[in-house]
Amino acid sequence: MARINPSILAADFVNLERDLDRIATADLVHVDVMDNHFVPNLTFGPQMVGRIQDVSAIPLDVHLMIDDPDRWAPGYAELGAYSVTFHAEAAAEPVALARRLRAIGARAGIALKPGTAVEPYLDLLPEFDQVLVMTVEPGFGGQSFMPETMPKLRALRETVEARGLDVWLQVDGGVTAETIVIAAEAGADTFVAGSSVFRGEPAEQIAGLRAAVAAHAH
């Protein structure tokens, strides 16, 4: 079953609780944490994520686009986030960090920028619950989907299937009713969508994304 995780980066920050209610039919809330260092943008910190956790009807899928996640990521797990994903490019000891996140009680995810090779991480997949393949450059919403990232997804899917692993494969960036089919065909099962969810009626957009994946599956 496809998981649809709307990114609240595309929500109305002044009416965030309202917009969280509007995506209650989704699977998780994707929360983009940016520090203006790892990426050239600034969004949420622990205090804001904690309040989102307090009022959200569905679990939090926290995506850390920050420097030094080895230091900061465990704090987001301690807030109660269901899933915490950090970037491979920023982590000093990704396996140790993933184990710490799991020990706290969160699912541990690792994210790869479009230009980051997947091969070094294939043997490490049992250490993670999720791999996020960025289908845009991290840092800003509203970018176009990059189909050239799909070979990474295929390599991940082949490895997950061959080894019988329970690892979610997520894509983030430019996900629409059209591009979600491309990503699903390449092996993704978890989809982050921002602009395409919030530009209309979110519940309808979420249902449309689910239908697009279901139609492809048949």
N, C-alpha and C positions, 0 to 999 in steps of 0.2 A: 504494500500500500504506500502510495506517495505521501510524504509529509510536506506540508506547506507552512513555511515559517515567515510570515510577513515581517519586513524590516521597518521598525518605527522611525528609522532615519527619514522616511518619507511621510511620517505622520505630522499632525499639527502640534508642535511642542506646547503651545498655549492651552490646548485642549487634549492633552495626552491621555488622561484617564478615559475621556469619551472615546478616543480612537482605539484604545485598548479594548474597550467593550465592543467596538465595531468589528474587531477581528477575533471574537470569541470562538468562531467556528474553525479557526486555524489549529494547527497542532502545537506550535510553540511560538513565542514572541522572539524575534531576532533582534538583539540589542547590540548595536555597533558602538563600541567604546573606542574612541580615538583620542590621542594625546597631543596632537600637533607636533610630534617628533618622528614617530615611526611613519605616520602619514601626515600630510599637510592640512589637517582639519582637526577640530576640537569638538567633542560631543559630550558624552556623559562620564561621570566618575562614580565611585562606589556609593556615595550618598544618594544620587539620583537612581541608580540601579536598584538600590535597596528599597526605595519608595515604589518603583515599578513592580518589584517583587511583591510588595505589600498589597497592591491593588489589582494585579493582573489575574484574570480568571484562568489563564493557561500558563504553562511553565515557561521559564526564560532560557533562551538559547543565546548565551553571551559570546560575542565575537570580539576579542581583544586585539585591536590594531594599535599596539603600544610597545614601547621599548621596555626591556627588563621584565617580561612576563614571569620569569622565575621568581621574582620578588612579589609582583602584584596579583597574579592570577589566583593564588589560593584564597585571597580575600573575597573574590567574587563567588567562589564555591561556598565559602562560609556564610555568604548572604542568603544562600539557599537556591542559587541558580541550578537548574536541572542539567545544563550542559555549559561547559566553559571551553572555548576554543582559542588557542593562542597561535601566533605565527611562527613557523619553522625558522624564518629568517631572523627572528628576534630572540629566540630562546637559546640560552647557553647549554642547558641540559634538558632537552625535550622529553626524554624518557623518564627521568627523575621527576620532572614537573607533572607529567601525565599521571604517574603513580601517586603523587601527592594529592592531585585533584580527585582521583578515584578514592583515595583513603578518606578524604573529607566527605565524599558522598555524591560528587558530581560526575557526569559523564565527561571524559577528557577528549578534546578534539585538537587536531593540528591543521593549520591552514597553510596553503601554498599560493604564493603570488603567481600570476600568469607566466613569468619567466623562470620560476623555480622548478627544477627537475624533480620528478617524482621517484626516480629509481633509488636514491639513497634511503627512502623511507619505506619501501615495499617490505623489507624484512622486519621492519619495526611495527607493522600494522597490528599485531596482537596487543601492543601496548596502548592502543587508542580505541576509542569508541566511535570516533567520527573523523573523517578527513574532509576538509573543506577545500575544494578546488575553486579558486577565485576566477571568475569568468569576466572580470574587469580589473583594472588596477585599483587596489584598495584606497579609500580615502574620500570618495564622493559618490553620491547616488546619481541615478539618471544616465549612466553610461551605457554604451551599446555592448551587447553580448559578444564575446570573443570565441568564435568556433574553433580557433586554433588550439584552444586548451583541451579539446575533447580527447585527444590521444592519451592524456594523463588519466582521464576518467576511465578510459577503456583498460588501461594497464592496471589501475586500481581494482576495477570490477573483476578482471580476470584473476588477479591475485586473491581477492576476497573469496571468490567462488572456488578456486582451486584448493584453498586451504580451509574452506568451511568456516570462515570468520564471521562474527556478528559485528560488522563495522558499517556505520551509515556513511554514505557518500553524498556529500552536500555540494551544491553549486550556489554561487552568490554573485549577482551582477547581470543586469540586462535580461532578467527572466520574465518572459511574457508567455501568452498562450501558444505562440509559435516556437519560441526558443526552448521552452520547457520540454517539448517533444525531442528536440535535438539532444538535450542533456540526458533525458531519460533513455534514449536509444544508446547513448554512450555509457550508461551504467549508473547514473545518479538516481537516488531514491528520496532525497531530501532537498527541498528547493526554497531558497530565500527570494522573496519578491517584495520590492518596495513600491516604486512608482506605479507599477501595473496593478497593485492592490488598492492603493489609496487614491488613485486618480478617478475612480468611480465609486460605486457602492461596494465596500470591502467584502461583505459576505458573498455578493454575486461574483466578484472577481476571484475570490478563493474557490468558489464552486466551479467556475470556469477553468481554472488551472487544474483542479482535480479531474475534471471531465476530459481535458486535453490529454493528460497522462493516461487516464483509463482507456480512452479511445485508441491511443497508441499501443497500449498493452494488448488489446484485442486484435 
